[in-house]
Amino acid sequence: MPDKNRLILYCDRAMTACLCLLLFCLPFAKAGVETFTWLAIFLWILKRLLGYRAEVLLRMFPKTSLNMALLVYVFANAVSVIFCSKLGLFFRGLFGKELKFLLIYFMLVEVVSNKKRLLSILMTIIASAMLLTADASVQYYIGRDFLRGNYLNSFCASFFSASGFAGWLIVIIPVLLAILTIKAIPNVKLKILLSVMISSLIACLLLTYSRGAWLGFLMAILFMLFYFIKKFAFLTKAISLIAGVSLLMLLIHFLNPQLKYEILTKFKFSQNLNVRVKSIPQISKGSNLERIRLWKEALGIIRDYPLTGCGLNNYSIVAKNYKSFEGGGIYPHNSFLQKTAETGIFGLLAFLFVLFSFFKMGIVYLNKNKNYLVLGLLAGILAFLVQAFFDTHLYSLQLVVLFWYMLGLTVAVIKIFPTGNLANRL
């Protein structure tokens, strides 16, 4: 092998290691995320200097089904400079955030090109999930997590908020469920350990009391169930659904009233869960009212900057001029509204074009192939997007990196297994 090709191979291996370490550090070390991202980008550039050539865009990037949509998305972000208040913030957002995130996507598609590297990524997900399970357990029982020293004011493990922890959980849990089906993990004890860990992470999700995450996770599970049962006849599906709902209603009806009272009054978890569920439709008080007021402020910005927005990464500057209540003038707790406010309707449509292209690719693939890993990845991303409608996850470093990472991983899996059953081949 020529020395140049050997160096390119070493760059690929080093990039894979950086991407694994990035994913592992993501829940507890922002510095680690930044360090390994930039190191991977340096290696990506070095490969091109050594003579590596890809398929498209001046032979710099791999060819994927999302390329056209991503090009439109970059253009939409760039033209938001027209009305931006702070050019420094705009360029920091464009080069230090959006383009960097897109490079994570392209690097994953490029280097996760075989089963061995894919398995390394999946093992990293398992290792990271095990660490977070232990950390969350320590926080719950001791009152403080051991990774970042967060107290149990909110159940967030090593994240800065319970909502952020929930955002990570709803992406990772469906992926872990999919990993259980892969024959590359034949050890029964490991699968039992994974099953216990998944159950613990679902309990953690409930303890975050994040209603947006609960809704997202429910949508993810329904999405996965649809593909599990779609091969059955309509009558079988209808009977199964009716039987399941009937059984649930019977259990609720015949549950001893005293026992129901004990559950709801003696256990703090059940009390809090009950309160959070009941608060979902309440829009006249609490966090729901505050969120609606913030959404109105965002809509005011969109009204004044409808086409190209107020400028990428400029929301925090402009929002101060639209402050309508004490505590307002901050991020709107809705990633889609914030994206529209910053990059205009053009920017929102460009982002929706990316999502449409992604899910179209994934669903077309699933309709032709039995691949539960792709199903789990799609479900996790769907859950993330549902919660992002109620929070700022597309503007949180840890979570937006996770989003683009999983997009790239999904495309990589499809390229590795264009046909056939992953469970039998990995």
C-alpha positions as a Markdown table, in Angstrom:
| # | Residue | x | y | z |
|---|---|---|---|---|
| 1 | Met | 0.0 | 0.0 | 0.0 |
| 2 | Pro | 1.5 | 3.4 | -0.9 |
| 3 | Asp | 2.4 | 5.6 | 2.0 |
| 4 | Lys | -0.2 | 8.2 | 1.1 |
| 5 | Asn | -3.0 | 5.7 | 1.1 |
| 6 | Arg | -1.7 | 4.3 | 4.4 |
| 7 | Leu | -1.8 | 7.8 | 6.0 |
| 8 | Ile | -5.4 | 8.3 | 4.7 |
| 9 | Leu | -6.3 | 5.0 | 6.3 |
| 10 | Tyr | -4.7 | 6.1 | 9.6 |
| 11 | Cys | -6.7 | 9.4 | 9.4 |
| 12 | Asp | -9.9 | 7.4 | 8.9 |
| 13 | Arg | -9.2 | 5.3 | 12.0 |
| 14 | Ala | -8.3 | 8.3 | 14.1 |
| 15 | Met | -11.4 | 10.1 | 12.9 |
| 16 | Thr | -13.5 | 7.1 | 14.0 |
| 17 | Ala | -11.8 | 7.1 | 17.4 |
| 18 | Cys | -12.5 | 10.9 | 17.7 |
| 19 | Leu | -16.2 | 10.4 | 16.8 |
| 20 | Cys | -16.5 | 7.6 | 19.3 |
| 21 | Leu | -14.9 | 9.7 | 22.1 |
| 22 | Leu | -17.1 | 12.6 | 21.1 |
| 23 | Leu | -20.2 | 10.5 | 21.5 |
| 24 | Phe | -19.0 | 9.0 | 24.8 |
| 25 | Cys | -18.2 | 12.5 | 26.3 |
| 26 | Leu | -21.3 | 14.2 | 25.0 |
| 27 | Pro | -23.5 | 13.7 | 28.1 |
| 28 | Phe | -21.0 | 15.1 | 30.6 |
| 29 | Ala | -18.2 | 17.1 | 29.0 |
| 30 | Lys | -18.8 | 19.9 | 26.5 |
| 31 | Ala | -15.1 | 20.5 | 26.4 |
| 32 | Gly | -14.6 | 16.9 | 25.2 |
| 33 | Val | -17.3 | 17.4 | 22.5 |
| 34 | Glu | -15.5 | 20.5 | 21.2 |
| 35 | Thr | -12.0 | 19.0 | 21.4 |
| 36 | Phe | -12.8 | 15.7 | 19.6 |
| 37 | Thr | -15.0 | 17.5 | 17.0 |
| 38 | Trp | -12.3 | 19.9 | 16.0 |
| 39 | Leu | -9.7 | 17.1 | 16.1 |
| 40 | Ala | -11.9 | 15.1 | 13.7 |
| 41 | Ile | -12.3 | 18.1 | 11.5 |
| 42 | Phe | -8.5 | 18.6 | 11.4 |
| 43 | Leu | -8.1 | 14.9 | 10.3 |
| 44 | Trp | -10.9 | 15.4 | 7.7 |
| 45 | Ile | -9.0 | 18.3 | 6.2 |
| 46 | Leu | -5.7 | 16.4 | 6.4 |
| 47 | Lys | -7.2 | 13.5 | 4.4 |
| 48 | Arg | -8.0 | 16.0 | 1.6 |
| 49 | Leu | -4.5 | 17.5 | 1.7 |
| 50 | Leu | -3.1 | 13.9 | 1.4 |
| 51 | Gly | -5.1 | 13.5 | -1.8 |
| 52 | Tyr | -8.4 | 11.9 | -0.7 |
| 53 | Arg | -11.3 | 12.8 | -3.0 |
| 54 | Ala | -15.0 | 12.2 | -2.2 |
| 55 | Glu | -17.9 | 12.1 | -4.7 |
| 56 | Val | -19.5 | 15.5 | -4.8 |
| 57 | Leu | -19.2 | 19.3 | -4.1 |
| 58 | Leu | -15.7 | 19.7 | -5.6 |
| 59 | Arg | -15.1 | 16.1 | -4.5 |
| 60 | Met | -14.9 | 17.2 | -0.9 |
| 61 | Phe | -18.1 | 15.5 | 0.5 |
| 62 | Pro | -19.7 | 12.1 | 0.3 |
| 63 | Lys | -22.8 | 11.7 | -1.8 |
| 64 | Thr | -26.0 | 11.3 | 0.3 |
| 65 | Ser | -29.7 | 11.6 | -0.2 |
| 66 | Leu | -29.6 | 14.8 | 1.9 |
| 67 | Asn | -27.0 | 16.8 | 0.0 |
| 68 | Met | -29.3 | 19.0 | -1.9 |
| 69 | Ala | -31.5 | 19.7 | 1.1 |
| 70 | Leu | -28.3 | 20.5 | 3.2 |
| 71 | Leu | -27.0 | 22.9 | 0.5 |
| 72 | Val | -30.3 | 24.8 | 0.6 |
| 73 | Tyr | -30.2 | 24.8 | 4.4 |
| 74 | Val | -26.7 | 26.3 | 4.4 |
| 75 | Phe | -27.8 | 29.0 | 1.9 |
| 76 | Ala | -30.8 | 29.8 | 4.0 |
| 77 | Asn | -28.6 | 30.3 | 7.1 |
| 78 | Ala | -26.1 | 32.4 | 5.1 |
| 79 | Val | -28.8 | 34.8 | 3.7 |
| 80 | Ser | -30.0 | 35.5 | 7.2 |
| 81 | Val | -27.0 | 37.9 | 7.5 |
| 82 | Ile | -29.2 | 40.6 | 5.7 |
| 83 | Phe | -30.9 | 41.8 | 8.9 |
| 84 | Cys | -28.6 | 40.5 | 11.6 |
| 85 | Ser | -27.7 | 42.9 | 14.4 |
| 86 | Lys | -24.3 | 41.5 | 15.3 |
| 87 | Leu | -22.1 | 40.2 | 12.5 |
| 88 | Gly | -19.7 | 38.6 | 14.9 |
| 89 | Leu | -22.5 | 36.5 | 16.4 |
| 90 | Phe | -23.7 | 35.6 | 12.9 |
| 91 | Phe | -20.3 | 34.3 | 11.7 |
| 92 | Arg | -19.8 | 32.5 | 15.0 |
| 93 | Gly | -23.1 | 30.8 | 14.5 |
| 94 | Leu | -22.5 | 29.9 | 10.8 |
| 95 | Phe | -18.9 | 28.7 | 11.1 |
| 96 | Gly | -18.7 | 27.7 | 14.7 |
| 97 | Lys | -22.0 | 25.9 | 14.9 |
| 98 | Glu | -24.1 | 25.1 | 11.8 |
| 99 | Leu | -21.2 | 24.2 | 9.4 |
| 100 | Lys | -19.4 | 22.4 | 12.2 |
| 101 | Phe | -22.5 | 20.3 | 12.9 |
| 102 | Leu | -22.9 | 19.5 | 9.2 |
| 103 | Leu | -19.3 | 18.3 | 9.1 |
| 104 | Ile | -20.1 | 15.9 | 11.9 |
| 105 | Tyr | -22.8 | 14.5 | 9.7 |
| 106 | Phe | -20.5 | 14.1 | 6.7 |
| 107 | Met | -17.6 | 12.7 | 8.7 |
| 108 | Leu | -19.8 | 9.9 | 10.1 |
| 109 | Val | -21.1 | 9.0 | 6.6 |
| 110 | Glu | -17.6 | 9.0 | 5.3 |
| 111 | Val | -15.7 | 7.0 | 8.0 |
| 112 | Val | -18.4 | 4.7 | 9.3 |
| 113 | Ser | -18.1 | 2.7 | 6.1 |
| 114 | Asn | -17.9 | -0.9 | 7.4 |
| 115 | Lys | -19.3 | -3.2 | 10.0 |
| 116 | Lys | -16.3 | -3.0 | 12.3 |
| 117 | Arg | -16.5 | 0.8 | 12.6 |
| 118 | Leu | -20.2 | 0.7 | 13.0 |
| 119 | Leu | -19.9 | -1.8 | 15.8 |
| 120 | Ser | -17.4 | 0.5 | 17.5 |
| 121 | Ile | -20.0 | 3.3 | 17.5 |
| 122 | Leu | -22.7 | 1.0 | 18.9 |
| 123 | Met | -20.4 | -0.2 | 21.7 |
| 124 | Thr | -19.7 | 3.4 | 22.5 |
| 125 | Ile | -23.4 | 4.1 | 22.8 |
| 126 | Ile | -23.8 | 1.2 | 25.2 |
| 127 | Ala | -20.8 | 2.3 | 27.3 |
| 128 | Ser | -22.0 | 5.9 | 27.5 |
| 129 | Ala | -25.5 | 4.7 | 28.4 |
| 130 | Met | -24.1 | 2.4 | 31.2 |
| 131 | Leu | -22.1 | 5.3 | 32.6 |
| 132 | Leu | -25.2 | 7.6 | 32.6 |
| 133 | Thr | -27.4 | 4.9 | 34.1 |
| 134 | Ala | -24.9 | 4.6 | 37.0 |
| 135 | Asp | -24.6 | 8.4 | 37.3 |
| 136 | Ala | -28.4 | 8.9 | 37.4 |
| 137 | Ser | -28.8 | 6.2 | 40.0 |
| 138 | Val | -26.2 | 7.8 | 42.2 |
| 139 | Gln | -27.9 | 11.1 | 41.9 |
| 140 | Tyr | -31.3 | 9.7 | 42.7 |
| 141 | Tyr | -30.1 | 7.7 | 45.8 |
| 142 | Ile | -27.2 | 9.8 | 47.1 |
| 143 | Gly | -28.5 | 13.2 | 46.0 |
| 144 | Arg | -25.6 | 14.2 | 43.8 |
| 145 | Asp | -24.2 | 12.8 | 40.5 |
| 146 | Phe | -20.6 | 11.8 | 40.4 |
| 147 | Leu | -19.7 | 13.1 | 36.9 |
| 148 | Arg | -20.5 | 16.8 | 37.3 |
| 149 | Gly | -21.6 | 17.1 | 40.9 |
| 150 | Asn | -25.2 | 18.1 | 40.1 |
| 151 | Tyr | -27.5 | 18.1 | 43.1 |
| 152 | Leu | -31.0 | 16.5 | 43.0 |
| 153 | Asn | -32.8 | 19.8 | 42.6 |
| 154 | Ser | -33.9 | 18.4 | 39.2 |
| 155 | Phe | -33.2 | 14.9 | 38.0 |
| 156 | Cys | -30.7 | 15.7 | 35.3 |
| 157 | Ala | -27.7 | 13.3 | 35.9 |
| 158 | Ser | -24.7 | 15.0 | 34.3 |
| 159 | Phe | -26.8 | 17.4 | 32.1 |
| 160 | Phe | -27.5 | 21.0 | 33.0 |
| 161 | Ser | -31.3 | 20.4 | 33.1 |
| 162 | Ala | -33.8 | 17.6 | 33.4 |
| 163 | Ser | -35.1 | 18.5 | 30.0 |
| 164 | Gly | -31.7 | 18.1 | 28.5 |
| 165 | Phe | -31.2 | 14.7 | 30.1 |
| 166 | Ala | -34.7 | 13.7 | 28.8 |
| 167 | Gly | -33.7 | 14.8 | 25.3 |
| 168 | Trp | -30.7 | 12.5 | 25.4 |
| 169 | Leu | -32.7 | 9.6 | 26.8 |
| 170 | Ile | -35.4 | 9.7 | 24.1 |
| 171 | Val | -32.8 | 9.5 | 21.3 |
| 172 | Ile | -30.7 | 6.7 | 23.0 |
| 173 | Ile | -33.4 | 4.4 | 24.3 |
| 174 | Pro | -34.9 | 3.5 | 20.9 |
| 175 | Val | -31.3 | 2.9 | 19.6 |
| 176 | Leu | -30.6 | 0.6 | 22.5 |
| 177 | Leu | -33.8 | -1.3 | 21.9 |
| 178 | Ala | -32.7 | -1.8 | 18.3 |
| 179 | Ile | -29.2 | -2.9 | 19.4 |
| 180 | Leu | -30.9 | -5.8 | 21.3 |
| 181 | Thr | -31.9 | -7.3 | 18.0 |
| 182 | Ile | -28.3 | -7.4 | 16.6 |
| 183 | Lys | -26.6 | -10.8 | 16.5 |
| 184 | Ala | -23.2 | -9.2 | 16.9 |
| 185 | Ile | -24.2 | -9.1 | 20.6 |
| 186 | Pro | -24.8 | -12.9 | 21.2 |
| 187 | Asn | -24.0 | -13.0 | 24.9 |
| 188 | Val | -27.2 | -13.6 | 26.7 |
| 189 | Lys | -25.9 | -12.0 | 29.9 |
| 190 | Leu | -25.1 | -8.8 | 28.1 |
| 191 | Lys | -28.5 | -8.7 | 26.5 |
| 192 | Ile | -30.1 | -9.2 | 29.9 |
| 193 | Leu | -27.9 | -6.4 | 31.3 |
| 194 | Leu | -28.9 | -4.2 | 28.3 |
| 195 | Ser | -32.6 | -4.9 | 29.0 |
| 196 | Val | -32.2 | -3.9 | 32.7 |
| 197 | Met | -30.4 | -0.8 | 31.6 |
| 198 | Ile | -33.1 | 0.2 | 29.2 |
| 199 | Ser | -35.7 | -0.3 | 31.9 |
| 200 | Ser | -33.7 | 1.9 | 34.2 |
| 201 | Leu | -33.3 | 4.6 | 31.5 |
| 202 | Ile | -37.1 | 4.6 | 30.9 |
| 203 | Ala | -37.6 | 5.1 | 34.7 |
| 204 | Cys | -35.1 | 8.0 | 34.5 |
| 205 | Leu | -37.2 | 9.5 | 31.6 |
| 206 | Leu | -40.3 | 9.4 | 33.8 |
| 207 | Leu | -38.3 | 11.0 | 36.7 |
| 208 | Thr | -37.3 | 14.0 | 34.5 |
| 209 | Tyr | -40.9 | 15.0 | 34.5 |
| 210 | Ser | -40.4 | 16.4 | 31.0 |
| 211 | Arg | -43.8 | 16.3 | 29.3 |
| 212 | Gly | -42.4 | 17.2 | 25.9 |
| 213 | Ala | -40.0 | 14.2 | 26.2 |
| 214 | Trp | -42.8 | 11.9 | 27.3 |
| 215 | Leu | -44.8 | 12.9 | 24.2 |
| 216 | Gly | -41.7 | 12.4 | 21.9 |
| 217 | Phe | -41.0 | 9.0 | 23.4 |
| 218 | Leu | -44.6 | 7.9 | 23.0 |
| 219 | Met | -44.4 | 9.0 | 19.3 |
| 220 | Ala | -41.2 | 7.1 | 18.9 |
| 221 | Ile | -42.6 | 3.9 | 20.4 |
| 222 | Leu | -45.8 | 4.1 | 18.2 |
| 223 | Phe | -43.5 | 4.6 | 15.2 |
| 224 | Met | -41.6 | 1.5 | 16.0 |
| 225 | Leu | -44.7 | -0.5 | 16.8 |
| 226 | Phe | -46.2 | 0.4 | 13.5 |
| 227 | Tyr | -43.2 | -1.2 | 11.7 |
| 228 | Phe | -43.4 | -4.3 | 13.9 |
| 229 | Ile | -47.0 | -5.0 | 13.2 |
| 230 | Lys | -47.5 | -3.5 | 9.7 |
| 231 | Lys | -47.1 | -7.0 | 8.1 |
| 232 | Phe | -50.2 | -8.2 | 10.0 |
| 233 | Ala | -53.6 | -7.9 | 8.5 |
| 234 | Phe | -55.8 | -4.9 | 9.3 |
| 235 | Leu | -58.2 | -7.0 | 11.3 |
| 236 | Thr | -55.4 | -8.4 | 13.5 |
| 237 | Lys | -54.1 | -4.9 | 14.1 |
| 238 | Ala | -57.5 | -3.6 | 15.1 |
| 239 | Ile | -58.2 | -6.6 | 17.4 |
| 240 | Ser | -54.8 | -6.1 | 19.1 |
| 241 | Leu | -55.4 | -2.4 | 19.6 |
| 242 | Ile | -58.9 | -3.0 | 21.0 |
| 243 | Ala | -57.7 | -5.8 | 23.3 |
| 244 | Gly | -54.8 | -3.6 | 24.6 |
| 245 | Val | -57.0 | -0.6 | 25.3 |
| 246 | Ser | -59.7 | -2.8 | 26.9 |
| 247 | Leu | -57.1 | -4.5 | 29.2 |
| 248 | Leu | -55.7 | -1.2 | 30.3 |
| 249 | Met | -59.2 | 0.1 | 31.1 |
| 250 | Leu | -60.1 | -3.1 | 33.0 |
| 251 | Leu | -56.9 | -2.8 | 35.1 |
| 252 | Ile | -57.7 | 0.9 | 35.9 |
| 253 | His | -61.4 | 0.0 | 36.7 |
| 254 | Phe | -60.8 | -3.0 | 38.9 |
| 255 | Leu | -57.7 | -1.6 | 40.7 |
| 256 | Asn | -58.6 | -1.4 | 44.4 |
| 257 | Pro | -59.6 | 2.2 | 45.2 |
| 258 | Gln | -57.6 | 2.1 | 48.4 |
| 259 | Leu | -54.6 | 0.9 | 46.5 |
| 260 | Lys | -55.0 | 3.7 | 44.0 |
| 261 | Tyr | -55.2 | 6.2 | 46.9 |
| 262 | Glu | -52.1 | 4.7 | 48.4 |
| 263 | Ile | -50.2 | 4.9 | 45.1 |
| 264 | Leu | -51.1 | 8.6 | 44.5 |
| 265 | Thr | -50.7 | 9.9 | 48.0 |
| 266 | Lys | -47.9 | 7.8 | 49.6 |
| 267 | Phe | -45.3 | 7.8 | 46.8 |
| 268 | Lys | -43.8 | 11.1 | 45.9 |
| 269 | Phe | -42.9 | 9.9 | 42.4 |
| 270 | Ser | -46.6 | 9.0 | 41.7 |
| 271 | Gln | -47.7 | 12.3 | 43.1 |
| 272 | Asn | -45.3 | 14.4 | 41.0 |
| 273 | Leu | -46.1 | 12.3 | 37.9 |
| 274 | Asn | -49.8 | 12.8 | 38.4 |
| 275 | Val | -49.4 | 16.5 | 38.9 |
| 276 | Arg | -47.3 | 16.8 | 35.7 |
| 277 | Val | -49.8 | 14.8 | 33.6 |
| 278 | Lys | -52.7 | 17.0 | 34.9 |
| 279 | Ser | -50.7 | 20.2 | 34.1 |
| 280 | Ile | -50.4 | 19.4 | 30.4 |
| 281 | Pro | -53.6 | 21.1 | 29.2 |
| 282 | Gln | -53.3 | 24.1 | 31.7 |
| 283 | Ile | -52.3 | 27.2 | 29.7 |
| 284 | Ser | -53.4 | 29.9 | 32.2 |
| 285 | Lys | -50.6 | 29.4 | 34.7 |
| 286 | Gly | -47.2 | 27.9 | 35.4 |
| 287 | Ser | -44.6 | 27.0 | 32.8 |
| 288 | Asn | -47.2 | 26.5 | 30.1 |
| 289 | Leu | -48.3 | 30.2 | 30.3 |
| 290 | Glu | -44.7 | 31.4 | 30.3 |
| 291 | Arg | -43.9 | 29.2 | 27.3 |
| 292 | Ile | -46.9 | 30.7 | 25.4 |
| 293 | Arg | -45.8 | 34.2 | 26.2 |
| 294 | Leu | -42.3 | 33.4 | 24.9 |
| 295 | Trp | -43.8 | 31.9 | 21.8 |
| 296 | Lys | -45.7 | 35.2 | 21.2 |
| 297 | Glu | -42.5 | 37.1 | 21.5 |
| 298 | Ala | -40.9 | 34.8 | 18.9 |
| 299 | Leu | -43.9 | 35.3 | 16.6 |
| 300 | Gly | -43.4 | 39.1 | 17.0 |
| 301 | Ile | -39.9 | 38.7 | 15.7 |
| 302 | Ile | -41.0 | 36.5 | 12.8 |
| 303 | Arg | -43.7 | 39.1 | 11.9 |
| 304 | Asp | -41.0 | 41.8 | 11.6 |
| 305 | Tyr | -38.4 | 39.6 | 9.9 |
| 306 | Pro | -40.5 | 37.2 | 7.9 |
| 307 | Leu | -38.4 | 36.0 | 5.0 |
| 308 | Thr | -34.7 | 35.8 | 6.1 |
| 309 | Gly | -35.1 | 36.3 | 9.9 |
| 310 | Cys | -33.2 | 38.6 | 12.3 |
| 311 | Gly | -29.9 | 36.8 | 11.7 |
| 312 | Leu | -28.4 | 33.4 | 12.7 |
| 313 | Asn | -27.3 | 33.3 | 16.3 |
| 314 | Asn | -28.8 | 36.8 | 16.9 |
| 315 | Tyr | -32.0 | 35.8 | 18.7 |
| 316 | Ser | -30.8 | 36.7 | 22.2 |
| 317 | Ile | -29.9 | 40.2 | 21.0 |
| 318 | Val | -33.2 | 40.9 | 19.2 |
| 319 | Ala | -35.5 | 39.2 | 21.7 |
| 320 | Lys | -34.7 | 41.9 | 24.3 |
| 321 | Asn | -36.6 | 44.4 | 22.2 |
| 322 | Tyr | -39.7 | 42.2 | 22.3 |
| 323 | Lys | -39.8 | 41.5 | 26.0 |
| 324 | Ser | -43.4 | 41.5 | 27.1 |
| 325 | Phe | -43.3 | 40.3 | 30.7 |
| 326 | Glu | -40.9 | 39.8 | 33.6 |
| 327 | Gly | -38.7 | 36.9 | 32.7 |
| 328 | Gly | -39.3 | 37.4 | 28.9 |
| 329 | Gly | -36.9 | 38.4 | 26.2 |
| 330 | Ile | -35.1 | 35.0 | 26.3 |
| 331 | Tyr | -35.1 | 31.9 | 24.1 |
| 332 | Pro | -38.6 | 30.8 | 23.2 |
| 333 | His | -38.5 | 27.2 | 24.3 |
| 334 | Asn | -39.4 | 26.1 | 20.8 |
| 335 | Ser | -36.6 | 25.3 | 18.4 |
| 336 | Phe | -38.7 | 25.7 | 15.3 |
| 337 | Leu | -39.9 | 29.2 | 16.3 |
| 338 | Gln | -36.4 | 30.2 | 17.2 |
| 339 | Lys | -35.1 | 28.9 | 13.8 |
| 340 | Thr | -37.8 | 30.8 | 12.0 |
| 341 | Ala | -37.1 | 34.0 | 14.0 |
| 342 | Glu | -33.4 | 33.7 | 13.2 |
| 343 | Thr | -33.4 | 32.5 | 9.6 |
| 344 | Gly | -36.9 | 33.4 | 8.5 |
| 345 | Ile | -39.6 | 31.3 | 6.8 |
| 346 | Phe | -37.0 | 30.5 | 4.2 |
| 347 | Gly | -34.7 | 29.0 | 6.9 |
| 348 | Leu | -37.6 | 27.0 | 8.4 |
| 349 | Leu | -38.6 | 25.6 | 5.1 |
| 350 | Ala | -35.0 | 24.6 | 4.3 |
| 351 | Phe | -34.7 | 22.8 | 7.7 |
| 352 | Leu | -38.0 | 21.0 | 7.0 |
| 353 | Phe | -36.7 | 20.1 | 3.6 |
| 354 | Val | -33.7 | 18.4 | 5.3 |
| 355 | Leu | -36.1 | 16.5 | 7.7 |
| 356 | Phe | -38.4 | 15.5 | 4.8 |
| 357 | Ser | -35.5 | 14.2 | 2.8 |
| 358 | Phe | -34.1 | 12.3 | 5.8 |
| 359 | Phe | -37.4 | 10.6 | 6.8 |
| 360 | Lys | -38.3 | 9.9 | 3.2 |
| 361 | Met | -35.0 | 8.1 | 2.7 |
| 362 | Gly | -35.4 | 6.2 | 5.9 |
| 363 | Ile | -39.0 | 5.1 | 5.4 |
| 364 | Val | -38.4 | 4.1 | 1.8 |
| 365 | Tyr | -35.5 | 2.0 | 3.0 |
| 366 | Leu | -37.5 | 0.4 | 5.9 |
| 367 | Asn | -40.3 | -0.5 | 3.5 |
| 368 | Lys | -37.8 | -2.5 | 1.5 |
| 369 | Asn | -35.5 | -3.8 | 4.2 |
| 370 | Lys | -35.8 | -5.3 | 7.7 |
| 371 | Asn | -33.3 | -3.2 | 9.7 |
| 372 | Tyr | -34.3 | -2.5 | 13.3 |
| 373 | Leu | -31.2 | -0.3 | 13.9 |
| 374 | Val | -32.4 | 2.2 | 11.2 |
| 375 | Leu | -35.9 | 2.0 | 12.7 |
| 376 | Gly | -34.5 | 2.8 | 16.2 |
| 377 | Leu | -32.4 | 5.7 | 14.9 |
| 378 | Leu | -35.4 | 7.2 | 13.0 |
| 379 | Ala | -37.6 | 6.8 | 16.1 |
| 380 | Gly | -35.1 | 8.5 | 18.3 |
| 381 | Ile | -34.8 | 11.4 | 15.9 |
| 382 | Leu | -38.5 | 11.7 | 15.7 |
| 383 | Ala | -38.8 | 11.8 | 19.5 |
| 384 | Phe | -36.1 | 14.5 | 19.6 |
| 385 | Leu | -37.9 | 16.7 | 17.1 |
| 386 | Val | -41.2 | 16.4 | 19.0 |
| 387 | Gln | -39.5 | 17.5 | 22.2 |
| 388 | Ala | -37.6 | 20.2 | 20.3 |
| 389 | Phe | -41.0 | 21.8 | 19.6 |
| 390 | Phe | -41.3 | 22.6 | 23.3 |
| 391 | Asp | -37.6 | 23.3 | 24.1 |
| 392 | Thr | -34.4 | 24.7 | 22.7 |
| 393 | His | -32.6 | 21.4 | 22.0 |
| 394 | Leu | -31.5 | 22.5 | 18.5 |
| 395 | Tyr | -29.6 | 25.3 | 20.2 |
| 396 | Ser | -28.0 | 23.2 | 23.0 |
| 397 | Leu | -24.5 | 22.1 | 22.1 |
| 398 | Gln | -24.8 | 18.5 | 23.5 |
| 399 | Leu | -28.2 | 17.8 | 22.0 |
| 400 | Val | -27.8 | 19.5 | 18.6 |
| 401 | Val | -24.5 | 17.6 | 18.1 |
| 402 | Leu | -26.4 | 14.4 | 19.1 |
| 403 | Phe | -29.1 | 15.2 | 16.5 |
| 404 | Trp | -26.7 | 15.7 | 13.6 |
| 405 | Tyr | -24.6 | 12.7 | 14.8 |
| 406 | Met | -27.6 | 10.4 | 14.6 |
| 407 | Leu | -28.6 | 11.7 | 11.2 |
| 408 | Gly | -25.1 | 10.9 | 9.9 |
| 409 | Leu | -25.1 | 7.5 | 11.6 |
| 410 | Thr | -28.5 | 6.6 | 10.1 |
| 411 | Val | -27.2 | 7.4 | 6.6 |
| 412 | Ala | -24.0 | 5.4 | 7.3 |
| 413 | Val | -25.9 | 2.3 | 8.3 |
| 414 | Ile | -28.1 | 2.5 | 5.2 |
| 415 | Lys | -24.9 | 2.8 | 3.0 |
| 416 | Ile | -23.3 | -0.2 | 4.8 |
| 417 | Phe | -26.4 | -2.4 | 4.5 |
| 418 | Pro | -28.2 | -1.2 | 1.3 |
| 419 | Thr | -30.2 | -4.5 | 1.3 |
| 420 | Gly | -30.8 | -7.3 | 3.7 |
| 421 | Asn | -31.2 | -7.8 | 7.4 |
| 422 | Leu | -28.7 | -6.1 | 9.6 |
| 423 | Ala | -29.4 | -8.4 | 12.6 |
| 424 | Asn | -28.1 | -11.4 | 10.5 |
| 425 | Arg | -25.2 | -9.7 | 8.9 |
| 426 | Leu | -23.5 | -7.4 | 11.5 |
